[in-house]
Structures are given as C-alpha cells and as structure tokens.
Amino acid sequence: MDGKRGLLIVFSGPSGVGKSTVRKLFMTNAHLNLVYSISMTTRKQRPGEVDGVDYFFVDQETFMKNINDGNLLEYAEFVGNYYGTPKDYVDKLRDEGKNVILEIEVNGAEQVLAKCPEAISVFLMPPSFEELESRIRNRKTEPEEVICKRLEKARREMNLLDRYSHVVINKDILLAAEEITKIIESYLKK
C-alpha cells in the first residue's frame, strides 16, 4: 500500500434483496482489499460467536458512552438491543489502507452518509417489488404480519434509492457482484 487511506463503502438495500449473498461474492476478490466492518452490540454473545470477530459485545453503559463520545458512525435499537458501527475501528482499518464495507440498513446508511460524505454508497435493488415479495415469502420463516411489515419497510426504503451514488439491480447474484466490483475498482483507480 502507498499509504493511501482506504475507501468506505456503504452497501444497503431492502430486506430480502440478497445483500449478504452478493457481498460474500464480491468480497472474495482479493484485489479489492475489502474488509467487512464488525458491529458493536449490546445483545448477549451466542454460542460459537467470537468477540471481535462476529461482533464487539459490550454492555449498555459502554454502548451509551460510545454514542455520547461520537464513536458510532451509525446505530439502531432492535428488539431491545443496540447495534452500531464503531468509528475508531473503521478509521483504523481505513488508515491501514483497507477498503471497509458496511452492509447496513437504509436508516444506518443515512447516518453514515451524513457523517462521511466521501463514502461510496451502493443500493441493491430487486428486479421488481413483486420479485422481492416472492423472495421474502418463499423463505417461509416468518408469520404473515412480519412479512407485511418487512414489505412495507422495503417499499419505503426503495423510495430512498436516489440518495445513493450507485444503484445495482440484483436480477442475477453473479452479475450484481460483478457490477459492484467494477464500481469499487473505478474508485480504486482514482
């Protein structure tokens, strides 16, 4: 590395669009020098999870101190637990020349983009809302009322895509991963 600071890449999209699957594909490209950011959480560590690998597990007091100290690029409360992206951790990785990817919800993406306008933002879109609904329903993992809430949230999130610097349609996971790779490469050449 020539001492150049790494990129910050915000990767977002509605639930069920395939973010994790697509991210795992483009992250295998070693030449992109990508590192997946680890979130901080107040939720209890589950069996098999490793602190500092899966999450940074902290108590609520520590999490609140990070909020007050301005050390979270974004955070949210979900089912009684807090989740957030530690700024000091992301800065350390970027200072090492690594390109950091944040796979986050739309609300978190807005928080990060407000604090880091230099971040590259990519919104992963389904080919259609009907296709997204079909993917969510075909998981067969949630009751109808949860599915309806997810779909309502997805519709709201899809209306915010103009806030992103890049929009990629996930019609085919390999093509979507390839398109995101090309986007990242274009910034690496600058």
N, C-alpha and C positions, 0 to 999 in steps of 0.2 A: 504493500500500500504506500502511496506517496504522501501520506499524512492528510489526505482529503477526508473531510467529515462524511460519514455515511448518510444515506437518504433515510427519510422517514416516510413510510408508505402506509396509508390508511386504506384498509380493504373492508368494504362494507356491502350490505345488501339485505334484503328481507329474509326472514327465517324460511328455511326450506329451499333456498335458491341453489345451494351446493357450495357455499363458501369454503368450508373445510376441505372438501374433496378437491376442489380446484386449487386451493392454496397448497395442499400437500404435493400436487403435481408440479407447480412451477417452483416450489422451494427445493426440488431435487436438482435444479440447475445450479451447480456449484459456482459457475462464473458470475452469478448474480450476487454472491456473497450475502445471502439473506439470513437473518436471524429472526425467529419468532419471539415476540415480546411475551414475557411472563407477567401475568396479572397478580396483583395483591388481593387477598380476600380475607374476610373475617369468618368464612364458613369453616367448619371443622375438617381437618385432614381425613381423607378416606383411606381405607387400607390399600396399600400399594402406591399411594401418592407420595412424592418426594418434595419436601420443602425446597424452594429454589429451582426446581425442575418443572413441576406441574403448576405450582403457584408459590407465591410468597405468603405463607399462612401467618396472620397476625391477629391480635385481639382488637376489639373495637376501639379501645383507647389509642392504640398505636395507629390505627387507620385514621381516626379523627385528627390525630396530631399531623399525619401526612396531608390531610385536607387543609388544615389550618396553616401549615408551613408552605403550602403551594406546591407540594411534591407529587401531585397527581395530575397527569395530562387529561384524564377523564375518570369519572367514577359514577357508579349507579348502585342503587339498593335493589336487591332482587330476592324475594321470599325471605325477608328478614336478615339477609347477609349483604355485606358490601363487597363490591368488586371494583378494581381500578387499575390504571396503568401508572406505575411509578416513574416519574420524570428522571430522577437521578440514575436509575437503571438504564433507561432508554438513551439518555445523554452519554453514559459511559460506553455503551455499545457503539453509538454513532461516532464518538471521539476515537474509538479504536478502528474506525473506517468501515464498520459493518453497516449493512443496509437493513434497517429494522422494519418488520412488518407487524402492523396491529390489525388483527381481524376482530372488528368490533361492531356493535350495534350502531344504528344510524344516530341515535342520541349521543353516544360516546364519540362518534366521528365528528359531529358538530362541535363538541367541546374541544377536541384535539385541534381541529382546523382553526378554531378561534385563537388558540394559544400558539399554534405552529403553522402560520400561513404558507410556509415553504414546503409543507408536506405534500406529497403526491397522493391524490385521492382517487380510488377506483371503486366504482359502484357496480356490483354484479347483479344483472337483471335477468329475470326469467324470460323465455321467449314470449310468454303471454301470462296474464293473470290466471287464466284457466289452467295452464300448464303448472303453475306454482300451486294452485289449489289441489290439482291432481297429485302432485308430489307429496304435499302435506297430508292429504287424506290417505294415500297409499302406504304411509308409514304404519298406519293402524296402531299408533301408540298412545293416542290421546282421545278423551271424550269429545263429543260434538261441540260443547260450549267452549272448550280450549281451542279447538280447530277454528271456530268462528272468530275468537279473539285474535288468534295468530293472523288470520286472513285480513281482518280489519286493520291490524297494525301494519301488515305488509302493504296494503293498499295506500295507507298514509305515507309509509316510507318510500314507496315507489314515486310518490309525487315530489320527493325532495332530490331526485337524481340530478337536477340542474345545479346543485351545489357542489358537485364532484367534478374534478378536472377530466376524468375519463369514465365512460360507461361501457361495460362489456356485457354482451348478451350470452348467457350460458345455455346455448342450444345443444352444444356438444362440449363435454368437460375438457377434452384434449385441445380443442380449438380455443376455448376460453383461456386455458392455461397458457397456450402459445401466444395469444394476443396480449395477455398481461406481461409475459416475458418480454415481448417486443416493446411494450410501454416502458418497463423498467430499464431495459437496455438503452432506450433513447435518452433517458436521463443520465445514465452512466457515461454516455459519450460526451455530455456537455462539459 
